[in-house]
Amino acid sequence: MSFQIQKIETQQHINDFHHLPERLYKDNSWYRPPFRFEVENVFNRKKNERFRKGGECERFLVLENGEVVGRFAVFIDPEKDERYDPKLGGIGFMEMENIPGIAEAIISFAKKWHQERGYAGFRGPINFGENDTFWGIQIGGFEDHNVYGMLYHHTYYEELIEETNPEKFDDVYMYQLDLEQPLPERLLRITERLRSKDHIEVRPIDKKNLERDGEMIRQIYNRAFSDQVVQEREDEFIGISRETIRQMIKKLKPVLMPETSPITFVNGEPASFLVSVPDLHEISAKTGGTLKWWQLYHLIGFKRRAEKFRPLAFGTDPRFRGRGLEALVFVEGFKWTREHYPNLKVLEGGFVSEKNWIMRRSLEALGCEIAKTYRVYKWMCG
């Protein structure tokens, strides 16, 4: 099978990049498109700080007889890539028709692209940006909508990719919790005991002081993930910058639900947090992935209509681990969510590596169950 790889350079190419998944999933009721502007921000040199950190990214269309049948992006990000030995680049945003050999054509091109830049291999599908969105190929949990920030894939993707003989790099799990089920009594007793202590305080994130609270969260997060129990995960972490937090605040402020996002303090010091947002894919499903000015009415009252929400980030300062603070922020957030947003029925989040057995065990103790599995592969260029 003969395929042509075309670099994306024009607005029509960009349109083709987005139209392909629209066509591939038009008859799939579970698929929900990501917002087009959020995908485009990944490739925007002004909005994605990975370019300023020395990163390089290009995206391509795959053509057969002049028709677009696939797409992908390849990238290098020295600050992240050099944490691997040998250093590994990345591939992402893969979409393709069910055609024999198409994945092989994509991977062969990606190998040559990385070799030309002195790389021994690459991993993917991953994101050229934050590693909590647009990550992995879905290999489980297909009879459910993809939650905000995550992609949906046809079941045949795994088979096509496996034909390229990759190594498995990592599996990542999305956990779900039914908010109508009761929390374990043991957790409730632990959190009640913590709530009674004078030196421990827990409150919702303050929308009137988001920059202040955002900086607190950034500091907790960076300390937590630079000192992980799972060493392999720690080696991959580079920290969240102030610019990243600033952009997140700007993007999420209109839809942030404070009562789903608690912060815990110990003797006045920020110690643990959980930040959640409603499943904005419930809107993108209605707008086809766009959010033009005339579609903004969909945001009105959305927080009272949304049925699913996603924790985007959580963490505990290593100095305060082992005190039950993780349970406290989770249980308080659970209680406040049911009280203030009774429309929310399902929590879906976690985005936990199979290697992070401590986080997995903690989530499962809270009553969460694996809902979806995403896989990341590795290819060596030699």
C-alpha positions as CSV (number, residue, x, y, z in Angstrom):
1,M,0.0,0.0,0.0
2,S,1.4,3.4,-1.0
3,F,0.9,6.4,1.3
4,Q,2.1,9.9,1.0
5,I,3.1,12.0,4.0
6,Q,2.3,15.7,3.7
7,K,3.6,18.3,6.2
8,I,0.8,20.6,7.5
9,E,1.6,24.1,6.3
10,T,-1.7,25.7,5.2
11,Q,-5.1,26.5,6.8
12,Q,-6.6,23.8,4.6
13,H,-4.2,21.3,5.9
14,I,-5.1,22.3,9.5
15,N,-8.8,21.9,8.6
16,D,-8.1,18.4,7.2
17,F,-6.3,17.5,10.4
18,H,-9.4,18.2,12.4
19,H,-11.9,16.9,9.8
20,L,-10.4,13.4,9.7
21,P,-11.6,12.3,13.2
22,E,-14.9,14.0,12.6
23,R,-15.3,11.6,9.7
24,L,-13.9,8.6,11.4
25,Y,-16.2,8.8,14.4
26,K,-19.3,10.3,12.9
27,D,-21.3,7.1,13.5
28,N,-19.8,6.4,17.0
29,S,-22.1,7.5,19.7
30,W,-19.4,7.3,22.4
31,Y,-17.0,9.6,20.8
32,R,-16.8,13.2,21.9
33,P,-14.4,15.6,20.2
34,P,-11.8,17.7,22.0
35,F,-12.1,21.4,21.6
36,R,-10.4,22.4,18.4
37,F,-8.8,25.5,20.0
38,E,-7.2,23.4,22.8
39,V,-5.6,21.1,20.2
40,E,-4.4,24.0,18.2
41,N,-2.9,25.6,21.3
42,V,-0.5,22.6,21.5
43,F,0.9,23.6,18.2
44,N,0.9,27.4,18.8
45,R,4.4,28.7,19.5
46,K,3.1,31.6,21.5
47,K,0.8,29.5,23.7
48,N,2.8,26.4,24.3
49,E,5.9,27.0,26.4
50,R,7.5,23.8,25.3
51,F,8.6,25.6,22.2
52,R,10.4,28.2,24.3
53,K,12.1,25.4,26.2
54,G,13.7,24.2,23.0
55,G,11.1,21.9,21.7
56,E,10.3,21.2,18.1
57,C,7.0,19.9,16.7
58,E,5.7,19.1,13.3
59,R,2.5,17.5,12.2
60,F,1.5,15.6,9.1
61,L,-1.3,14.2,7.0
62,V,-1.3,10.7,5.5
63,L,-2.7,10.6,2.0
64,E,-3.8,7.7,-0.2
65,N,-4.8,8.5,-3.7
66,G,-5.1,12.2,-2.7
67,E,-7.5,11.5,0.2
68,V,-6.6,12.1,3.8
69,V,-6.6,8.8,5.6
70,G,-4.4,9.5,8.6
71,R,-2.7,12.2,10.7
72,F,0.0,12.5,13.4
73,A,2.4,14.8,15.0
74,V,6.1,14.2,15.9
75,F,8.1,16.2,18.4
76,I,11.2,16.5,20.6
77,D,11.3,18.2,23.9
78,P,14.9,18.2,25.2
79,E,14.0,19.1,28.8
80,K,11.8,16.0,29.1
81,D,13.4,13.7,26.5
82,E,16.9,13.7,28.1
83,R,15.5,12.2,31.3
84,Y,15.4,8.9,29.4
85,D,18.5,6.9,28.6
86,P,18.7,6.9,25.6
87,K,16.7,10.0,25.1
88,L,13.2,9.5,23.6
89,G,11.2,11.9,21.5
90,G,7.4,11.7,20.9
91,I,4.6,11.0,18.6
92,G,0.9,11.9,19.2
93,F,-2.5,12.9,17.8
94,M,-2.6,9.7,15.7
95,E,-5.8,9.1,13.8
96,M,-6.1,6.7,10.9
97,E,-8.5,4.7,8.8
98,N,-8.5,0.9,9.2
99,I,-6.1,0.3,6.3
100,P,-3.4,-2.3,6.4
101,G,0.1,-0.8,6.6
102,I,-1.0,2.8,7.5
103,A,0.4,2.6,11.0
104,E,3.7,1.2,9.7
105,A,4.0,4.1,7.3
106,I,3.5,6.6,10.1
107,I,6.0,4.9,12.4
108,S,8.6,4.5,9.7
109,F,8.3,8.2,8.9
110,A,8.6,9.0,12.7
111,K,11.7,6.9,13.1
112,K,13.4,8.7,10.2
113,W,12.3,12.1,11.6
114,H,13.8,11.3,15.0
115,Q,17.0,9.8,13.7
116,E,17.6,13.0,11.7
117,R,17.6,14.9,15.1
118,G,19.9,12.5,16.8
119,Y,17.3,10.5,18.7
120,A,17.5,6.8,19.4
121,G,13.7,6.4,19.8
122,F,10.4,7.9,20.7
123,R,7.3,7.1,22.7
124,G,3.6,7.7,22.1
125,P,0.9,8.5,21.5
126,I,1.7,11.4,23.9
127,N,1.1,15.1,24.0
128,F,3.6,17.9,23.1
129,G,2.6,19.7,26.3
130,E,1.0,18.8,29.5
131,N,1.0,15.1,30.2
132,D,-2.5,14.8,31.7
133,T,-4.3,15.4,28.4
134,F,-4.3,13.8,24.9
135,W,-2.3,10.9,26.2
136,G,-2.2,7.3,25.0
137,I,-4.2,5.1,22.7
138,Q,-7.4,3.8,24.3
139,I,-7.4,0.0,24.7
140,G,-10.2,-0.5,27.2
141,G,-13.5,1.1,28.3
142,F,-15.0,1.8,24.9
143,E,-18.6,1.8,25.9
144,D,-18.4,5.2,27.6
145,H,-17.8,8.8,26.6
146,N,-14.2,10.0,26.7
147,V,-14.0,12.5,29.6
148,Y,-12.6,16.1,29.2
149,G,-8.9,16.1,28.1
150,M,-8.9,12.5,27.0
151,L,-9.3,11.1,23.5
152,Y,-11.5,8.2,22.2
153,H,-10.1,5.7,19.7
154,H,-11.5,3.0,17.5
155,T,-10.8,-0.6,18.8
156,Y,-8.8,-1.3,15.6
157,Y,-6.1,1.3,16.5
158,E,-4.4,-1.1,19.0
159,E,-4.2,-3.8,16.4
160,L,-2.7,-1.5,13.7
161,I,-0.1,-0.1,16.1
162,E,0.8,-3.5,17.5
163,E,1.7,-4.5,13.9
164,T,4.6,-2.0,14.0
165,N,6.2,-4.2,16.7
166,P,6.5,-1.5,19.5
167,E,7.4,-2.1,23.1
168,K,4.9,-1.3,25.7
169,F,6.0,1.8,27.6
170,D,3.2,2.3,30.1
171,D,-0.5,1.8,30.7
172,V,-2.5,4.6,32.2
173,Y,-5.8,4.1,34.0
174,M,-8.8,6.4,34.3
175,Y,-10.8,5.7,37.5
176,Q,-14.5,6.3,38.1
177,L,-16.5,6.8,41.2
178,D,-20.3,6.7,41.4
179,L,-21.2,9.7,43.6
180,E,-24.5,8.1,44.6
181,Q,-22.7,5.3,46.4
182,P,-21.7,5.7,50.1
183,L,-18.1,6.3,51.1
184,P,-16.3,3.7,53.2
185,E,-17.0,4.1,56.9
186,R,-13.4,3.8,57.7
187,L,-12.5,6.8,55.6
188,L,-15.3,8.9,57.2
189,R,-14.0,8.1,60.6
190,I,-10.4,9.1,59.6
191,T,-11.6,12.4,58.1
192,E,-13.8,13.3,61.0
193,R,-10.8,12.8,63.3
194,L,-8.7,15.1,61.1
195,R,-11.4,17.7,60.9
196,S,-11.5,18.0,64.7
197,K,-7.8,18.9,64.9
198,D,-7.2,22.7,65.4
199,H,-4.1,22.7,63.3
200,I,-5.8,21.3,60.2
201,E,-8.0,23.3,57.9
202,V,-9.7,22.4,54.7
203,R,-11.6,24.8,52.4
204,P,-12.7,25.1,48.8
205,I,-10.5,26.9,46.3
206,D,-11.2,30.6,46.3
207,K,-12.4,31.9,42.9
208,K,-11.8,35.5,44.1
209,N,-8.1,34.7,44.8
210,L,-7.3,32.2,42.1
211,E,-3.7,33.4,41.5
212,R,-2.9,33.1,45.1
213,D,-4.5,29.6,45.4
214,G,-3.0,28.6,42.1
215,E,0.5,29.3,43.3
216,M,-0.2,27.3,46.5
217,I,-1.3,24.4,44.4
218,R,1.7,24.7,42.1
219,Q,4.1,24.5,45.0
220,I,2.4,21.5,46.5
221,Y,2.2,19.7,43.2
222,N,5.9,20.3,42.3
223,R,7.0,19.1,45.7
224,A,4.7,16.1,45.6
225,F,5.8,14.9,42.2
226,S,9.5,15.6,42.5
227,D,9.5,13.4,45.6
228,Q,7.5,10.3,44.6
229,V,7.5,6.9,46.1
230,V,7.7,5.4,42.6
231,Q,11.2,6.4,41.4
232,E,10.4,5.9,37.7
233,R,7.6,8.4,37.8
234,E,9.8,10.9,39.7
235,D,12.5,10.8,37.0
236,E,10.0,11.9,34.4
237,F,8.7,14.9,36.3
238,I,9.9,18.4,35.4
239,G,7.5,20.6,37.4
240,I,4.7,23.0,36.5
241,S,5.8,26.6,35.8
242,R,4.0,29.8,36.9
243,E,3.1,30.4,33.2
244,T,1.4,27.1,33.0
245,I,-0.7,27.8,36.1
246,R,-1.5,31.3,34.8
247,Q,-2.8,29.8,31.5
248,M,-4.8,27.1,33.3
249,I,-6.4,29.7,35.6
250,K,-7.4,31.8,32.6
251,K,-8.9,28.8,30.8
252,L,-10.7,27.1,33.7
253,K,-11.9,30.0,35.7
254,P,-15.3,30.2,34.0
255,V,-16.1,26.6,34.7
256,L,-14.3,26.0,38.0
257,M,-16.5,24.5,40.7
258,P,-14.9,25.6,44.0
259,E,-16.7,23.0,46.1
260,T,-15.2,20.1,44.0
261,S,-11.7,21.5,44.6
262,P,-10.5,21.5,48.3
263,I,-7.2,22.7,49.7
264,T,-5.9,21.4,53.1
265,F,-3.6,23.4,55.4
266,V,-1.5,22.2,58.3
267,N,-0.6,24.9,60.7
268,G,-1.4,27.4,58.0
269,E,0.8,25.8,55.4
270,P,-0.7,24.5,52.1
271,A,-0.4,20.7,52.4
272,S,-2.8,18.9,50.0
273,F,-5.2,19.7,47.2
274,L,-7.6,18.3,44.6
275,V,-8.7,20.4,41.6
276,S,-11.7,19.3,39.4
277,V,-13.6,20.7,36.4
278,P,-16.9,19.6,34.9
279,D,-16.7,17.3,31.8
280,L,-16.5,20.0,29.1
281,H,-16.8,17.3,26.5
282,E,-20.6,17.4,27.2
283,I,-20.4,20.8,25.5
284,S,-18.0,19.9,22.7
285,A,-20.3,17.0,21.8
286,K,-23.0,19.5,21.0
287,T,-20.8,22.0,19.2
288,G,-18.7,19.6,17.2
289,G,-15.5,20.6,19.0
290,T,-15.8,24.3,18.4
291,L,-16.6,27.1,20.8
292,K,-17.4,30.2,18.8
293,W,-19.0,33.3,20.4
294,W,-22.4,32.3,19.2
295,Q,-22.0,28.9,21.0
296,L,-21.0,30.4,24.4
297,Y,-24.6,30.1,25.6
298,H,-23.9,26.4,26.1
299,L,-21.7,27.5,29.1
300,I,-24.6,29.3,30.8
301,G,-25.8,27.1,33.7
302,F,-23.5,24.2,32.5
303,K,-22.1,23.6,36.0
304,R,-25.7,22.8,37.1
305,R,-26.3,20.5,34.1
306,A,-23.0,18.5,33.9
307,E,-23.3,14.9,34.9
308,K,-19.6,14.0,35.0
309,F,-16.5,15.8,36.3
310,R,-12.8,15.2,36.2
311,P,-10.1,15.8,38.8
312,L,-7.3,17.4,36.8
313,A,-4.6,17.4,39.5
314,F,-4.1,16.3,43.1
315,G,-1.2,16.0,45.4
316,T,0.2,16.2,49.0
317,D,3.4,17.9,50.1
318,P,5.8,15.1,51.1
319,R,6.3,16.8,54.5
320,F,2.7,16.0,55.3
321,R,2.3,12.5,53.9
322,G,1.0,9.7,56.1
323,R,-1.5,11.8,58.0
324,G,-4.6,11.0,56.0
325,L,-4.8,14.4,54.2
326,E,-5.4,12.7,50.8
327,A,-8.5,11.1,52.3
328,L,-9.6,14.4,53.8
329,V,-9.5,16.4,50.6
330,F,-11.2,13.6,48.7
331,V,-14.0,13.0,51.3
332,E,-14.6,16.7,51.8
333,G,-14.7,17.3,48.1
334,F,-17.1,14.4,47.7
335,K,-19.4,15.8,50.3
336,W,-19.4,19.3,49.0
337,T,-19.9,18.1,45.5
338,R,-23.0,16.2,46.4
339,E,-24.4,19.1,48.4
340,H,-23.7,21.9,45.8
341,Y,-23.8,20.0,42.5
342,P,-26.4,17.2,42.9
343,N,-26.5,17.0,39.1
344,L,-22.9,15.5,39.1
345,K,-23.2,11.7,39.1
346,V,-19.8,10.4,38.2
347,L,-16.2,11.4,39.0
348,E,-13.7,10.2,36.3
349,G,-10.1,10.9,36.8
350,G,-6.9,9.6,38.2
351,F,-4.8,9.3,35.1
352,V,-2.6,6.9,37.0
353,S,0.2,4.9,35.6
354,E,0.1,1.1,36.2
355,K,3.5,1.5,37.9
356,N,2.1,3.9,40.5
357,W,0.7,1.2,42.7
358,I,0.5,3.5,45.8
359,M,-1.9,5.9,44.0
360,R,-3.9,3.0,42.5
361,R,-4.3,1.4,45.9
362,S,-5.4,4.7,47.4
363,L,-8.0,5.3,44.8
364,E,-9.4,1.8,45.0
365,A,-9.6,2.2,48.8
366,L,-11.8,5.2,48.1
367,G,-14.2,3.1,46.1
368,C,-12.9,4.0,42.6
369,E,-12.8,1.5,39.8
370,I,-10.8,1.4,36.6
371,A,-13.1,2.7,33.8
372,K,-10.7,3.1,30.9
373,T,-7.1,2.1,29.9
374,Y,-4.8,4.1,27.7
375,R,-1.5,2.7,26.4
376,V,1.8,4.4,25.5
377,Y,4.3,2.6,23.3
378,K,8.0,2.9,22.6
379,W,9.8,2.5,19.3
380,M,13.5,2.4,18.8
381,C,14.9,3.8,15.6
382,G,17.7,1.3,15.0
